[in-house]
């Protein structure tokens, strides 16, 4: 595979997006209102890398550190916790405005609902979020993971009481397997990707990520972001945050760039084709960015992204690896951030663009200059600690 960064500009934005209204500030405040009722909720930090920004002549670079989210080392529980709460509330006939963690976990509710089983497929972080959400709400979970999943990620999910296992299939086929298990067991499929006929639950999961957008806006304290970089697997989180800031800023929204690895760049391929069709990544998924190794875009996410996003990037693993190293060994008194392979992907891209003269054309295309205020999200910490050390200490990563 190429060792260069590939950039596709999406100039033909969709004028119509039916879901865009589900990702506005009003919905974000409603979603966070529920999250705030969950024990252990707090805003994750938005780190300002002042020394880095000054050294590379940009206004500000901010990194939101999701390794602090609910003690799970990643952001994904925001989506599963909100989605699963809405499903329980519907079964109880409880208005969403009265939905709190406390109202969903009483002895009376347990008696009425019995024990439900939530089923999902995951590369790690989403499944951990589902397992945690099921456990905290008093229910069960079945979690299937694609081949090649790190043992640590599997163990972390099992520790939360899930019936978890690694399959012999790639991610997309594991999703199909999970759907079959849900049908066979009478479980509820809680999948963070959508396809024709299965879009309601993924949309609810995506709405759960609105808390991220609302927190970022508040933590910027009046600074207007000019550029937001969002990593994507199937695109659910990226689309939700992009839609939030599109609603929030309207025509003055930041330039939004979606980032993927070369070895799983389905959204980049879809944007590059620009023919109105979704394009899957063909072949074996391969990247150190395990959380981004998805071959088929989420249908809801793509409808939002083709309305909201400006650029799509496909990049080699080395970019994310360098991002991990720079965040872990920052300039001057910039805060240290432990960011995993997928988590460091967006900052790694920003660093690559700013540090290396050969990427000047990409910097110019994105319109990055001395007045730019750049926001990235470190979506995970070291969720696979052994691999984190191999990359940061030993310089080991795939060559794609």
N, C-alpha and C positions, 0 to 999 in steps of 0.2 A: 504494500500500500504506500501511498504518497506520504512523505514526511513534511509536506507543506500544508499550510492552513488554506482551506477553500471557503470562499465567501459567496453567498447567493443573496441578491437583493430582491425583496418581494415588492415590486412596484405596483402590481395590480391588486390592491387590497379589495376584499369583498365588501360591498356597500351594505350588505344585509347580513346580520348575525343574530338569529333568534334568541340565543342564550345570553347575549351581552348584558342584559338587564339583571341577570341573576348574580352579577359580580360587581355590583356597585357598592358605594359606601354604606348604604342602609343595610344591605345584606351582610357586609363585613362586620358592622357593629352588632348585628343580631348573632352572627356566628361566634364572635369573640365573647359576647355575653354568656353563651353557653360554656365556652372554654374556661372562662373565669370561675365557673362553679366547680371545676374539676380540681380535686386536691393536688397541689404541686404546680399549678399553673403560675407562670410568671413570664414577663417579656424576656426573650433571648436577646443578648447584647448586640448592638450595632457598633462595630469597631471602626474607628476612623484611623486610617493609615497615613498620618500626616507626613512623616518622613519620606515614605514612598512617594506620596503625591508631589512633594516639593522636589524630590530628586528627579522625577520624570515629567515635571512641568505640566501638571494638571491641577484643577481646582481642588478636588477632593476624591479620594477613593474610600468607599465604605464597604465593609464585609459584615453581613449579618451571620452570627455564629449559632447555628442550629444544633450544635452538639450539646447544648444545655436544655433541650426541649424535653420536659417530663422525665428527665433522667434516662432517656432512651438513646442519646447520642445521635439523633437525627430528627428531621421535621415531620416525618410521615404520619405520626399519631394525630396530628391536627385534622387530617382528612378522615381517617377511619373513625375517630372518636365522635366527630360531629355527625357523620353519616349514620353510624350505628345508633346514636341517640335519636335521630329523627325516625329511624325505622321502629325503634321501641315505642316512641311517643305515638306513632300512628297506630300501632297495635293496641295501645292503651286508650286511644281516642283523646289523647292529651294535646291541647293546642300547643304549637311550637313556642309560643310566647311564655308558656309555663314550664318549658322543658329545662330542667336543671339536673345536674348529676345526682343530687339528693332525691329528687322526685322519681328518678328512674331506678333507684337502688334500695327502695324500701322493702320490707318483708311482704307487704301487701302486693306490691308489683311483682315480686318474685313468685308469689303464689298464683297470681293471675297469668303470668307469662310462662311459668315453668322455666326450663333451661333450653335456650336456643343454641344452635351451632352455627357459627359464622365460618365460611370457607373462602380461602383466597390462594392465589399464586403470587410469588414474590421472589425478587432477587435478594431480599433481606430486610430492608428498612420498612417497607409497607407491611410485610408479614409480621414484623415485630410490633408495629403499631396496631395491627388487627388483634394480635394475641394479647397485647397489653389492654386494649380497649375492651375486649371480651372478658378478660379476667376482672378488670375493675368494675365492669357492669354486672358481673355475676353470671357469665355465660361461658360457653365452650368455643374452641376454634380448631379448625383443621387448616394447616398451612403447607402448601406444596412448593418446592423450590427447584429451579432448573439445575441441570447437570453443571458441575464445576463450581457450585456454591461453596464458599469457605465454611469449614466446620464450625468456626467461631460464630458465624451468623446463624447457623442452624441451632447451635447450643443456646444462644441468647433467646431464641424463640421458644425452645423447649422449656427453658427456665421459667417462662411465663405461663406454663401449663398447657401449651398447645400440643396437639397431635401433629407433629411436624416431620417432614421427610424430604429427601432430595430425590428427584426423579431422574430418569435417563434422557430427558428431553430438553430442548432449548426453551427459552422463556415463553415464546408465543404458544408452543404446543403444551407447555405446562399450564398456561391459562385455560386452554381448552379442556385439559384434564381436570382442573379445579371445577370448571362449570359442570362437568359430568359427575364429579363427586358430590357436588351440591344437590344435583337432581336425585342421585341415588340415595342420599342420606336424609333428604328433606331439609338440608341446611340452607342458609342464606348466603349467596355468593356476594362477597364484598370486594369487587375488583376495581382497581384504579385505572382501568382502561375500558373504553367503550367500543361497541360495534353495533351494527344495525340490529335493533331489537333489544339492546342492552345499553341504555344510556342514562336512565334515571339515577341509579345508584352511583355510577361514576361521576355524574354531575354533582351529586351531594358531597362526594369525597372532595371534588375540586373546590366546592364552596368552603369546605373546611380549611383550605389553604388561604382564604381571605384574611384570616387573622395575621398572617405574615405581612400582607400589604398594609394593613392598618397600623401594625406596629412600626413598620419601616417609616411610614409617613410621620407618625408622631415622634419617632426618634431622630429624624432629620432636623427637627426643630426649626422649621421654616426654610431650610435649604431646599431648593428645587432640583431634583435629579434631572440631568440631561441625558444620561445613558443608563440603561438597566440591562444586565447580562443574566440570562436565565438558562440553566442546564435542563436538558430534556431527555427522557427515555421515551415513553409514549407521549409525553407533553402535557400531562395533567396539571402539575404544579406551575410549569411555565405559562400555560394558557390562563390559569386562574389569576396569577399575579399580573400578567400582561393586561388582562381584561380589567382588573381592578384599577391599575394606573391609567388605562385608557379612559375609563369612566371618570376617574378623579380629575384628570387634567384636560380631557377633551382634545381639542385640536392642538393644544400645547403639550401633549404628552411627551415623555422622554423617548429617545430612540431605543427601541427594544431589539435585542439580539439574542437569538436562540442558539445554544451551543450543544454539539453532539460529538462523539468520537467517530473517527473514520470507520471503525468496525461495527457501527450500528446507527448509521446516519439516515434514518428513514424520513425525518422531517426535512432535512437538507435536500434529499432527493425529491421529495414532494414539492418543495418550494422551487427547486431548480427546474423541474419539469414544467411547472406553471400551466398545467393543462386541465385543471379542475378535478383531477383524480388523485387519490391517495396512492403513494408508491412505497411499497415495503422494501426493506433491506434484504437483498437476496444473498443467501449463503450463511455460513456459520458466524454467529455473533462473536466478536473478539475484541476485548478492550480491558484494561485495568479498571476502567470506570464501570464496575459491575452494575451499579444502580441505573446506568444509562443504556444497558445492553438490551434493547427492545427493538424488534424488527418491524412492527406495524404501528403506525400512529393511532392514538385515540381519536375517534371520529369527532367527538365534541371538542376536544382540544384543538384539532386542526381547524374547525370552523371558527373558533375564537382567534387562533393565531393568524389565519389568513386575513382576518379583520384588523388585528392589533400589532402584529410583529413586523419589523422592517428588514431584518437581516437574519440569515441562517448560516451557521458556521459548522463545518466538518473539520476536525483537527486530529493530529496524532496524539498518542498517549503521552509522549514526552512533554507536551504542554501542561497537562494536568499534573504530571509528576513534578515538574518544576514549580508549579503553583503550590503544591504541598510543601516543598522545601523552603520556598520563600516565606510562606505564611508561618512555618515552624521556626524560621531563623530570620526574623524581620530586621529592618533597618532601624538603627538608633533605638529610641524608646517606643517605637510602634508596638502595639500589643501582639503577643504570640498567639497564634490560632492553630490548633490541631485540627487539620481538615483532611478528610479521607479522599479517596481517588475521585469519586463523583463530586464531592463537596468542593474541591479545589479547582474544578475544571474551568469555571467562569473567571475566577481571579487569575488562574494560570494563563488564560487567553489574554486578559487585559495586560498582564505583565509581559507577555510575549510581544504584544503589539507596541507597548511603550519602550521596551528595552532594546529591541532589535531593528536596526535600520532597514533590513530587508522586508519588514512588514509595514513600511511607511505608507504604501498604497492602501492597505487595509485601514490604517489609522485615518487617512484622509477620507476614505469612503464612508467611514462611520462618523466623521465629523468631530473627532476628538481633538481638543485643543486646550489651551491654558485655562479656559473658563469652565471646562467640563467637570461635572459632578457625577461620579460613576458609582453605581451600586451593584454589588454582587451578593449572592447568598451562598454561604458555605452550608450545604444541605445536610452534611454529616461530619462527625468526627472520625476517629480511627475505629470504625466498626469491624474491621479486620486488622487487628493490631500487628499480627505477624507480617502481613503483606505491606502494611504501612511502613514497618521497619525495613523490609526488603527494598522498598522504593526509596525511602528517605536516606537510609544508611548505606545501602549497597548499590543504589542506582539501577535497580532491576525493574524493567517494565517491558511490555510488548513493543514491537517495532512498528506498529501501525500508526 
